Amino acid sequence: MNRSIRFALAAPIALALAACNGGAEEGTAGDLEGEQIAEIAAPDGSSWLETASGTEEGGFVIGNPDAPLKLVEYASHTCGACAMFAETGSAPLQEEYVASGRVSYEIRPLLRDPLDVTISTLARCGSPASFHALADQAWASLPEFGDALQSNAGAYEAAMNAPENERFVRIAEAAGLVDFFAARGISADQARTCLADGQAITAMAQKSSEQASADGVTGTPTFFLNGQRVEANQWTALEPILQRAGAR
């Protein structure tokens, strides 16, 4: 494994709530300006918010697969700025823009530490359609997970010294994640099965590292619109960019 993957799989928990991208509110999107895009109806009996799939880049996308505006967020499940975006931006983004068929929204995990890896594994343990909702709910409870691990430092240390097929199960148990996800449709048995699959976890970390490196992403949240990086990491800066691009 390369250094970045080893770091994600074995970094100290003190890094779990470390700084990620700051709160700069100004945002630009270069030449991403366009005419107003008409709403695009979903097929009869369906909703774009229920249209989801995994992507070749290792992310999960919801919305119209042919949306004129394709928004990608690189995000860490232990990033406070990502949690803030989930709290303030996820609902209006999905309800006002994704639901209209104008915008699709992909989250690509950028893994930073063992807690991040554990949460990401559990969020993807269900169906692609559940990933965004599970991720948002996990971000809302991030301080609780951090507090639980800090108060169970011995259990965390033991987990990091456990065999690979036990390590992330033990982290999840110490952080209260097994019960958290069980209450949201991922059974304890299902969670433990996903967390014990060391080969899949390593592949996920490898994909995360490779894709972030290819796109020059070093912090989270980082957004791309139609393949172009935008200098915005919170909703108040990102929404005007979407509107100027035609989602209005």
ChimeraX attribute file (.defattr): number of C-alpha atoms within 10 A of each C-alpha:
attribute: neighborCount
match mode: 1-to-1
recipient: residues
	/A:1	9
	/A:2	8
	/A:3	9
	/A:4	18
	/A:5	22
	/A:6	16
	/A:7	16
	/A:8	23
	/A:9	24
	/A:10	17
	/A:11	17
	/A:12	15
	/A:13	19
	/A:14	11
	/A:15	16
	/A:16	22
	/A:17	18
	/A:18	12
	/A:19	13
	/A:20	18
	/A:21	15
	/A:22	15
	/A:23	12
	/A:24	11
	/A:25	13
	/A:26	13
	/A:27	18
	/A:28	14
	/A:29	19
	/A:30	11
	/A:31	9
	/A:32	17
	/A:33	14
	/A:34	12
	/A:35	11
	/A:36	13
	/A:37	17
	/A:38	12
	/A:39	14
	/A:40	17
	/A:41	14
	/A:42	17
	/A:43	9
	/A:44	6
	/A:45	5
	/A:46	10
	/A:47	16
	/A:48	23
	/A:49	21
	/A:50	15
	/A:51	17
	/A:52	22
	/A:53	18
	/A:54	18
	/A:55	13
	/A:56	9
	/A:57	15
	/A:58	20
	/A:59	24
	/A:60	23
	/A:61	26
	/A:62	25
	/A:63	26
	/A:64	27
	/A:65	18
	/A:66	12
	/A:67	16
	/A:68	17
	/A:69	24
	/A:70	22
	/A:71	22
	/A:72	23
	/A:73	22
	/A:74	24
	/A:75	24
	/A:76	29
	/A:77	28
	/A:78	31
	/A:79	25
	/A:80	23
	/A:81	22
	/A:82	26
	/A:83	25
	/A:84	19
	/A:85	19
	/A:86	22
	/A:87	16
	/A:88	14
	/A:89	17
	/A:90	17
	/A:91	15
	/A:92	14
	/A:93	19
	/A:94	20
	/A:95	12
	/A:96	14
	/A:97	23
	/A:98	26
	/A:99	24
	/A:100	23
	/A:101	26
	/A:102	27
	/A:103	30
	/A:104	28
	/A:105	26
	/A:106	25
	/A:107	24
	/A:108	25
	/A:109	27
	/A:110	33
	/A:111	31
	/A:112	31
	/A:113	26
	/A:114	26
	/A:115	30
	/A:116	22
	/A:117	27
	/A:118	25
	/A:119	29
	/A:120	24
	/A:121	20
	/A:122	24
	/A:123	24
	/A:124	20
	/A:125	22
	/A:126	19
	/A:127	13
	/A:128	20
	/A:129	18
	/A:130	19
	/A:131	23
	/A:132	22
	/A:133	16
	/A:134	23
	/A:135	21
	/A:136	21
	/A:137	17
	/A:138	24
	/A:139	25
	/A:140	15
	/A:141	13
	/A:142	21
	/A:143	14
	/A:144	15
	/A:145	22
	/A:146	19
	/A:147	12
	/A:148	17
	/A:149	23
	/A:150	16
	/A:151	13
	/A:152	14
	/A:153	14
	/A:154	11
	/A:155	17
	/A:156	26
	/A:157	16
	/A:158	12
	/A:159	20
	/A:160	20
	/A:161	12
	/A:162	14
	/A:163	11
	/A:164	17
	/A:165	17
	/A:166	17
	/A:167	23
	/A:168	29
	/A:169	22
	/A:170	24
	/A:171	26
	/A:172	26
	/A:173	19
	/A:174	21
	/A:175	25
	/A:176	16
	/A:177	24
	/A:178	23
	/A:179	15
	/A:180	20
	/A:181	23
	/A:182	14
	/A:183	11
	/A:184	13
	/A:185	14
	/A:186	21
	/A:187	17
	/A:188	17
	/A:189	11
	/A:190	16
	/A:191	24
	/A:192	21
	/A:193	14
	/A:194	21
	/A:195	26
	/A:196	18
	/A:197	16
	/A:198	16
	/A:199	11
	/A:200	13
	/A:201	21
	/A:202	17
	/A:203	13
	/A:204	21
	/A:205	26
	/A:206	19
	/A:207	21
	/A:208	23
	/A:209	22
	/A:210	17
	/A:211	19
	/A:212	18
	/A:213	11
	/A:214	8
	/A:215	13
	/A:216	10
	/A:217	16
	/A:218	14
	/A:219	17
	/A:220	25
	/A:221	29
	/A:222	22
	/A:223	24
	/A:224	18
	/A:225	21
	/A:226	14
	/A:227	12
	/A:228	16
	/A:229	19
	/A:230	21
	/A:231	19
	/A:232	23
	/A:233	24
	/A:234	24
	/A:235	20
	/A:236	15
	/A:237	17
	/A:238	22
	/A:239	19
	/A:240	16
	/A:241	22
	/A:242	23
	/A:243	17
	/A:244	16
	/A:245	21
	/A:246	19
	/A:247	25
	/A:248	16
